[in-house]
Amino acid sequence: MGKIYRQAVMAVIVNEESKVLIGYSPRDKSYKFPQGGLEAKESLLQGIERELMEELDYQLFDDYILQVYDEKVRYPFPPDCHPVYMGQELSIVKIKHRPEANVSPQDDEFDELLWILPEELETYNYEYRSDAYKQALFICGLL
């Protein structure tokens, strides 16, 4: 059986200055949005709530979910990166940031977090995810 795209979800968190949250992943040696694979029988919202808590200690409240998009973006992994998956197919959840919310790296996923203007994303190394991330920001109406 050939490799497949992993079903995943990503958060585009937007603050009051219209900046989005990205983080540097020492594991991937690049910047990325908070994201992760969906577990069996997990809904998109359950998945993003879990990922945000695991990665950022960020508690998501339903009132701050701006949009869950039907359209997905995908990117391939580098060759021989994963034994099962050829890449990720991401559902996008746009979230309004709560200024009082805690946002701090919780595991080895991120070691630096930045709020950037969407058009500044190009100045950061985001590797093989570049086309998918630009498309996601376009879908969210941010580019």
C-alpha positions as CSV (number, residue, x, y, z in Angstrom):
1,M,0.0,0.0,0.0
2,G,1.3,3.5,-0.9
3,K,1.7,6.4,1.4
4,I,-1.2,8.6,2.2
5,Y,-1.7,12.2,3.4
6,R,-2.2,12.5,7.2
7,Q,-5.4,14.2,8.2
8,A,-4.5,17.1,10.4
9,V,-5.7,20.5,11.6
10,M,-4.0,23.9,11.9
11,A,-4.8,27.0,13.9
12,V,-4.6,30.4,12.4
13,I,-4.7,32.5,15.6
14,V,-5.2,36.3,14.9
15,N,-4.7,38.9,17.6
16,E,-6.1,42.4,18.0
17,E,-3.3,43.8,15.8
18,S,-4.3,41.4,12.9
19,K,-1.1,39.5,13.5
20,V,-0.9,35.7,13.4
21,L,0.9,33.3,15.7
22,I,3.7,31.2,14.4
23,G,6.4,29.3,16.2
24,Y,9.9,28.0,15.6
25,S,10.1,24.2,15.8
26,P,13.5,22.9,16.7
27,R,12.4,19.5,15.6
28,D,11.6,20.7,12.1
29,K,14.2,23.5,12.0
30,S,11.6,25.9,10.6
31,Y,8.6,28.1,11.5
32,K,5.1,26.8,11.5
33,F,1.5,27.3,12.7
34,P,0.2,25.3,15.6
35,Q,-1.0,22.1,14.1
36,G,-1.2,18.4,14.4
37,G,-2.7,15.1,13.2
38,L,-6.2,14.1,14.1
39,E,-6.6,11.1,16.3
40,A,-9.1,8.3,15.6
41,K,-12.7,9.5,15.8
42,E,-11.6,13.0,16.8
43,S,-13.5,16.0,15.3
44,L,-11.6,19.0,13.9
45,L,-12.5,21.1,16.9
46,Q,-11.5,18.4,19.4
47,G,-8.2,18.0,17.5
48,I,-7.3,21.7,17.5
49,E,-8.3,22.1,21.1
50,R,-6.0,19.2,22.1
51,E,-3.2,20.4,19.9
52,L,-3.3,24.0,21.3
53,M,-3.3,22.7,24.8
54,E,-0.5,20.2,24.2
55,E,1.7,22.6,22.3
56,L,0.9,26.0,23.8
57,D,-1.1,25.5,27.0
58,Y,-3.7,27.5,25.1
59,Q,-7.3,27.0,26.1
60,L,-9.7,27.5,23.2
61,F,-13.2,28.7,23.9
62,D,-16.0,28.3,21.3
63,D,-16.8,32.0,21.3
64,Y,-13.3,32.7,19.8
65,I,-13.6,30.3,16.9
66,L,-14.1,32.6,13.9
67,Q,-14.3,30.0,11.2
68,V,-13.8,26.4,10.4
69,Y,-13.1,26.1,6.7
70,D,-14.3,23.4,4.4
71,E,-11.4,23.9,2.1
72,K,-8.1,22.2,3.1
73,V,-4.5,22.7,2.2
74,R,-1.8,20.1,1.9
75,Y,1.9,19.8,1.8
76,P,4.2,16.9,1.1
77,F,6.9,15.8,3.6
78,P,10.5,15.8,2.5
79,P,11.5,12.4,0.9
80,D,11.9,9.5,3.4
81,C,10.6,11.8,6.3
82,H,7.8,9.5,7.4
83,P,7.2,5.7,7.0
84,V,3.4,6.0,6.5
85,Y,2.5,9.5,5.4
86,M,3.6,11.4,2.3
87,G,2.5,14.7,3.8
88,Q,-0.3,16.4,5.7
89,E,-3.7,17.6,4.6
90,L,-4.8,20.3,6.9
91,S,-8.2,21.6,7.9
92,I,-8.0,25.3,8.9
93,V,-9.5,26.8,12.0
94,K,-9.3,30.6,12.3
95,I,-9.3,31.8,15.9
96,K,-9.6,35.2,17.5
97,H,-6.9,35.4,20.2
98,R,-8.0,36.2,23.7
99,P,-5.4,38.7,25.1
100,E,-5.6,37.1,28.5
101,A,-4.9,33.6,27.2
102,N,-1.7,31.8,28.1
103,V,0.5,31.1,25.1
104,S,3.7,29.3,25.9
105,P,5.6,26.4,24.4
106,Q,4.8,23.1,26.3
107,D,6.8,20.5,24.6
108,D,9.6,20.2,22.0
109,E,7.2,21.4,19.2
110,F,8.1,25.1,19.6
111,D,10.9,26.9,21.4
112,E,10.0,30.4,20.1
113,L,6.6,32.0,19.4
114,L,6.1,35.1,17.3
115,W,3.2,37.4,16.4
116,I,3.7,38.5,12.8
117,L,1.7,40.2,10.1
118,P,0.5,37.6,7.6
119,E,2.5,39.2,4.8
120,E,5.7,38.9,6.9
121,L,5.4,35.1,6.8
122,E,7.6,35.0,3.6
123,T,10.6,36.4,5.7
124,Y,10.6,33.2,7.9
125,N,11.9,29.8,7.0
126,Y,8.8,27.6,6.8
127,E,10.3,25.0,4.4
128,Y,8.1,22.7,2.5
129,R,4.9,24.2,4.0
130,S,5.2,27.5,2.1
131,D,2.6,27.1,-0.6
132,A,0.1,25.5,1.8
133,Y,0.6,28.2,4.5
134,K,0.1,31.0,1.9
135,Q,-3.0,29.3,0.7
136,A,-4.3,29.0,4.2
137,L,-3.8,32.7,4.9
138,F,-5.6,33.5,1.6
139,I,-8.5,31.2,2.6
140,C,-8.7,33.0,6.0
141,G,-8.9,36.4,4.2
142,L,-5.6,37.5,5.6
143,L,-3.6,37.8,2.4
